[in-house]
Amino acid sequence: MPTYRFTILIDDQTPHEPVFRHLRDADAAYDEAKRLAQEIWAASGDRRLMRAVVVVTDAAGEIVLEFPFTEAITAP
């Protein structure tokens, strides 16, 4: 399974350590990015997270996706 790195960015800062996950594909990485964003938002409620994104990179360091926290926060 491919390894994906999940990094939280608020502006140019990374307030959390990156998280690494072995997942089957980019669709699973999208689901994990959404879950992480929702979990971090629920745990902190920090309004700065409205400007945050989860940047997902692959083992080569290439960006797979950028998931905005606002999408997770407003999702049903």
C-alpha positions in Angstrom: 0.0 0.0 0.0 1.2 3.5 -0.8 2.3 5.8 2.1 0.7 9.2 2.3 1.9 12.2 4.5 -0.8 14.5 5.9 0.4 18.0 6.9 -1.8 20.7 8.4 -1.0 24.2 7.1 -2.4 27.4 8.6 -1.0 30.2 6.4 2.6 29.1 6.2 2.8 27.4 9.6 2.5 23.7 10.6 1.0 23.6 14.1 0.8 19.8 14.1 3.3 17.0 13.4 2.7 15.3 10.0 0.7 12.1 10.1 1.7 9.1 7.9 -0.8 6.5 6.7 -0.6 3.5 4.5 -3.7 3.7 2.3 -4.9 1.9 -0.8 -5.2 5.0 -3.1 -5.8 8.7 -3.4 -9.5 8.3 -2.8 -8.7 6.8 0.6 -6.3 9.6 1.3 -9.1 12.1 0.5 -11.3 10.4 3.1 -8.5 10.4 5.7 -7.8 14.1 5.1 -11.4 14.9 5.7 -11.5 12.7 8.8 -8.3 14.4 10.2 -9.7 17.9 9.5 -13.0 17.1 11.3 -11.2 15.4 14.2 -8.8 18.3 14.7 -11.6 20.9 14.4 -13.8 19.1 16.9 -10.8 18.8 19.4 -9.7 22.4 19.2 -12.3 24.7 17.6 -9.5 27.1 16.9 -10.9 29.7 14.4 -7.5 29.8 12.6 -8.4 26.4 11.3 -10.9 28.1 8.9 -7.7 29.1 6.9 -6.1 25.7 7.3 -5.6 23.0 4.7 -4.5 19.3 4.9 -1.8 18.8 2.4 -1.4 15.2 1.3 1.8 14.1 -0.3 3.0 10.7 -1.6 6.2 8.9 -0.8 8.0 10.9 -3.5 6.9 14.2 -1.9 4.5 15.1 -4.7 1.3 16.8 -3.6 -1.7 14.4 -4.1 -4.3 16.8 -2.8 -5.0 19.8 -0.6 -8.1 19.5 1.5 -9.4 22.8 3.0 -10.7 22.6 6.6 -13.7 24.7 5.6 -14.9 21.8 3.4 -14.7 19.4 6.4 -16.3 21.8 8.8 -19.3 22.6 6.6 -19.8 19.0 5.3 -23.1 17.4 6.4 
